[in-house]
Amino acid sequence: MFTLFRRYALHALAGLLLITTSLALADDHPSSWDYEWQTTDFSRHSVPFDEIISGGPPKDGIPSIDAPVFVPVSDITGLTDMEPVIGLIIDGEAKAYPIRILTFHEIVNDEIAGIPVAVTFCPLCNSSIVFDRRHNGQTLEFGTTGKLRNSDMVMYDRQTSSWWQQFLGQGIIGELTGAKLRMLPSRLESWADFRARAPRGQVLIPTNPNMRPYGRNPYVGYDTAAFPFLYRGDMPDGIKPMVRVIAVGNEAWAMQVLRDKGRIEKGDLILSWHAGQNSALDSSSISQGRDVGNILVQRQESGQLIDVVHDVTFAFVFHAFRPDGIIFTQ
């Protein structure tokens, strides 16, 4: 069903077999990791090693973008109005990171308004999160491990070789185990929406346009599948695992509920939906994906609406990492 899943599944199966045969003790890491991760401190970890599996590619096999190139919004001609981008505006500086690029790189190490940021997208979780890369006075640079936990990308930092869970922004293996990155408010929004609110913004373009088939979706039909790919955990109750949810802290709202209502208010929190954004995980071309809509999550502060950190992800992901969380389905 998925164009690249067959290849990745073979790699992942081989990785699972290798992990199974190399685990001598429950608390020991697979010896197969030592070649790529000679400087990682595996004596420190906050999750069981057997929860981590190969996603197929090796370390940095999905290459992060470390020297991003941008052009003005007015110079962009290849993006269609409904294509999704991660929109980030800080202190008046605006940047858009098209999902058509992040699908093949997953991490962009960048700086905006003087803040070093990691802009991340995990396709298997539809999870787009922006982090402040600073921790304890050190600026970290992130890459991909090629590993997954609960189908979510495991990142690593190149300063300490610690491993980080993308969905949580938390160190799970190595010197920085337990450390947390600060999440920054961003929007997964259509290109038209970003262009309208930031006409003088900057847009990420491929460093080498021929490096990957940008604009293609390697995960055709994924977000309408019955079950997630490379996931071994429990499924949520009362909601299908691949339903999109809007996660805010320990609470989440099913996308369809917000779509039907258009607007939900809880305390000072305001969630709203409007049409006009392609799914990046539907058809073979992202620009042809069905309309899943745009989400705004904001809070009233001093009479103004301020964007709130949130994630538009799948129900199984929220359940896996927030097992005590609440998903509102009506």
C-alpha positions in Angstrom: 0.0 0.0 0.0 2.9 2.3 0.7 5.5 3.1 -2.0 8.6 3.2 0.3 7.2 1.2 3.2 8.2 -2.2 1.6 11.8 -1.2 1.6 11.7 0.4 5.0 9.8 -2.6 6.4 12.6 -5.0 5.3 15.2 -2.9 6.9 13.1 -2.6 10.1 12.5 -6.3 10.2 16.2 -6.9 9.9 16.8 -4.4 12.7 14.2 -6.1 14.9 15.8 -9.5 14.4 19.2 -8.0 15.2 17.9 -6.4 18.4 16.2 -9.6 19.5 19.4 -11.6 19.1 21.8 -9.1 20.5 20.0 -8.2 23.7 21.9 -10.2 26.4 20.2 -8.5 29.3 17.0 -6.5 29.5 18.9 -3.5 30.7 21.7 -3.7 28.0 21.5 -2.0 24.7 21.9 -3.9 21.4 25.5 -4.4 20.5 24.6 -3.5 16.9 24.3 0.1 18.1 27.9 0.4 19.1 29.4 0.9 15.7 27.4 4.0 14.9 27.2 5.3 18.4 30.6 5.0 19.9 30.3 8.2 22.0 26.8 7.7 23.3 26.6 6.9 27.0 24.2 3.9 27.0 24.6 3.5 30.8 22.1 6.4 31.1 18.6 5.9 29.7 15.0 6.6 30.8 13.2 4.1 28.5 13.6 0.4 27.9 16.0 -0.3 25.0 13.6 -2.8 23.5 11.1 -0.1 22.8 13.4 1.4 20.2 13.5 -0.2 16.8 15.0 0.6 13.4 13.0 2.7 11.1 15.1 1.5 8.1 17.6 4.3 7.4 20.9 4.4 9.4 22.2 7.3 11.5 21.8 10.5 9.4 20.3 8.3 6.6 17.5 10.9 6.6 19.8 14.0 6.4 19.0 17.0 8.6 19.3 20.4 7.0 22.0 22.2 8.8 22.7 25.2 6.5 19.1 26.1 5.4 18.6 28.4 2.4 15.6 30.8 2.2 14.0 33.0 -0.4 11.3 35.7 0.1 7.7 34.7 -0.1 7.3 36.7 -3.2 9.9 34.6 -5.0 8.1 31.2 -4.4 6.3 29.7 -7.4 6.3 26.0 -6.8 4.0 25.7 -3.8 0.3 25.4 -4.3 -2.1 27.3 -2.0 -3.2 24.3 0.1 0.3 22.7 0.6 1.2 22.4 4.3 4.1 24.4 5.8 5.3 24.8 9.3 4.9 28.6 9.9 7.1 30.2 12.6 7.0 33.8 13.6 9.1 35.2 16.4 9.5 38.9 17.2 8.3 39.8 13.8 10.6 37.5 11.9 8.7 34.9 9.8 9.8 31.7 8.2 7.9 28.9 6.5 9.3 25.3 6.2 7.4 23.4 3.6 6.4 19.8 4.5 7.3 18.8 1.0 11.0 19.4 2.1 10.7 18.2 5.7 9.2 14.9 4.6 12.7 14.0 3.3 14.8 15.7 6.0 12.7 15.7 9.2 14.9 18.2 11.0 16.0 21.7 10.1 18.7 23.3 12.3 18.1 27.0 12.0 18.0 30.4 13.8 15.2 32.9 13.9 15.1 36.2 15.8 18.4 35.3 17.4 17.0 32.0 18.7 18.6 28.7 17.5 15.7 26.4 16.6 15.1 22.8 15.5 12.1 22.6 13.2 11.0 18.9 13.1 8.5 16.8 11.3 7.9 13.1 11.9 5.8 11.7 9.0 4.8 8.5 10.7 3.2 10.6 13.5 2.3 13.7 11.5 4.0 15.5 14.3 5.5 19.0 13.6 7.2 20.6 16.6 9.7 23.5 16.9 12.3 23.5 19.6 14.7 26.0 21.1 18.0 24.2 20.6 19.6 25.8 23.7 20.1 23.7 26.8 22.1 24.8 29.9 24.0 27.4 28.0 24.9 25.1 25.1 23.4 25.2 21.6 22.7 21.7 20.3 22.5 20.6 16.7 20.2 17.7 15.9 20.3 14.8 13.5 18.2 11.7 12.9 19.2 8.3 14.5 17.2 6.3 12.1 15.4 4.8 15.1 11.8 4.9 16.2 10.0 4.6 19.5 6.2 4.3 19.3 6.6 5.1 15.6 8.0 8.5 16.5 11.3 9.8 15.4 14.3 9.5 17.8 16.7 12.4 17.2 20.2 12.9 18.5 22.3 15.9 19.3 25.8 16.1 17.8 27.3 17.6 20.9 26.8 14.7 23.3 25.3 12.0 21.1 22.3 11.8 23.4 19.1 10.5 21.9 15.9 12.6 22.1 12.2 11.7 21.7 10.8 14.1 19.1 7.2 14.1 20.4 8.3 15.0 23.9 11.4 17.0 23.2 13.1 14.9 25.9 16.4 13.2 26.2 15.9 9.4 26.6 19.4 8.0 26.2 22.9 9.3 26.9 24.4 12.2 28.8 21.3 14.4 28.5 18.8 11.8 29.6 15.9 13.5 31.3 16.7 16.9 29.8 13.8 18.8 28.1 13.9 21.2 25.2 11.6 24.2 25.2 8.8 24.0 22.6 8.0 27.1 20.6 4.5 28.0 19.2 4.2 27.3 15.5 1.5 26.4 13.0 1.1 23.6 10.6 -0.8 25.7 8.1 -1.4 26.0 4.4 1.0 28.0 2.2 -1.8 30.4 1.4 -2.4 31.1 5.1 1.3 31.7 5.8 1.6 33.9 2.8 -1.3 36.0 3.9 -0.1 36.6 7.4 3.6 37.0 6.5 3.9 38.4 3.0 7.5 39.6 3.7 8.5 36.3 5.3 11.2 33.8 4.2 10.6 30.3 2.8 12.9 27.3 3.0 14.0 25.9 -0.4 16.0 22.7 -1.1 19.7 23.2 -1.0 19.8 20.7 -3.9 16.5 20.5 -5.7 17.5 17.1 -7.3 18.5 15.5 -4.0 15.0 14.1 -3.3 11.6 14.0 -5.1 10.4 17.0 -3.2 6.6 17.2 -3.3 6.1 13.5 -3.4 4.6 11.5 -0.6 6.5 8.3 0.2 3.7 7.2 2.6 0.7 7.0 0.2 -2.5 6.3 2.0 -0.9 6.2 5.4 -3.3 8.5 7.2 -6.3 6.4 6.1 -4.7 3.1 7.0 -6.4 1.0 9.7 -3.2 0.8 11.8 0.1 2.8 12.2 3.3 1.6 10.7 6.1 0.2 12.9 4.1 0.6 16.1 3.9 -2.1 18.8 2.1 -0.2 21.6 -1.4 -0.1 22.9 -4.2 1.5 20.9 -6.4 4.2 22.3 -9.9 3.4 23.4 -12.9 5.0 21.8 -11.1 6.4 18.8 -9.4 4.9 15.7 -5.6 5.1 16.0 -5.1 7.1 12.8 -7.5 9.8 13.6 -5.9 13.3 13.7 -6.0 14.9 17.1 -5.0 18.4 18.3 -2.7 17.8 21.3 -2.3 20.6 23.9 -0.4 19.3 27.0 -2.2 16.4 28.5 -5.4 17.0 26.5 -6.3 16.4 22.9 -9.4 17.0 20.6 -10.3 14.8 17.7 -10.0 16.7 14.5 -13.5 15.8 13.4 -15.0 17.2 16.6 -13.3 20.6 16.0 -14.1 20.5 12.3 -17.8 20.0 13.0 -17.9 22.7 15.6 -15.5 25.1 14.0 -14.5 26.5 17.3 -14.0 25.1 20.8 -13.3 27.2 23.9 -12.0 25.7 27.2 -11.0 28.2 29.8 -8.8 30.8 28.1 -7.9 28.3 25.4 -9.5 28.7 21.9 -9.2 26.1 19.2 -10.5 26.7 15.7 -10.6 25.0 12.3 -11.0 26.2 8.7 -10.7 24.5 5.4 -7.8 24.6 2.9 -4.8 22.4 3.8 -3.7 19.2 2.0 -2.9 16.1 3.9 0.8 15.3 3.4 0.2 11.6 4.0 -2.7 10.9 1.5 -2.0 10.9 -2.2 1.3 10.4 -4.0 1.6 14.1 -4.6 1.3 16.3 -1.4 -0.4 19.0 -3.4 -3.2 16.5 -4.3 -3.8 15.4 -0.7 -7.4 15.6 0.6 -8.3 18.7 2.6 -7.8 18.1 6.3 -8.1 21.8 7.2 -6.1 24.3 9.2 -5.9 24.4 13.0 -5.4 27.5 15.2 -4.7 27.0 19.0 -4.6 30.3 20.9 -5.0 31.8 24.3 -6.3 35.1 25.5 -3.5 37.2 27.1 -4.0 40.9 28.0 -6.8 41.1 25.5 -4.8 39.5 22.7 -4.9 36.1 21.1 -1.5 34.4 21.5 -0.5 31.2 19.7 -0.1 28.2 22.0 2.3 25.2 21.6 0.3 22.3 20.2 0.7 19.4 17.8 -1.6 18.0 15.1 -0.8 14.3 15.4 -2.5 10.9 15.4 -4.6 9.4 18.3 -2.2 6.5 18.7 0.8 8.8 19.2 -0.9 10.9 21.8 -2.0 7.8 23.7 1.5 6.3 23.5 3.2 9.3 25.0 0.3 10.6 27.1 -1.3 7.4 28.4 -3.1 9.3 31.2 -4.2 12.1 28.8 -7.7 12.8 27.7 -8.9 12.7 24.1 -12.2 14.5 23.6 -14.3 12.8 21.0 -17.5 14.8 21.2 
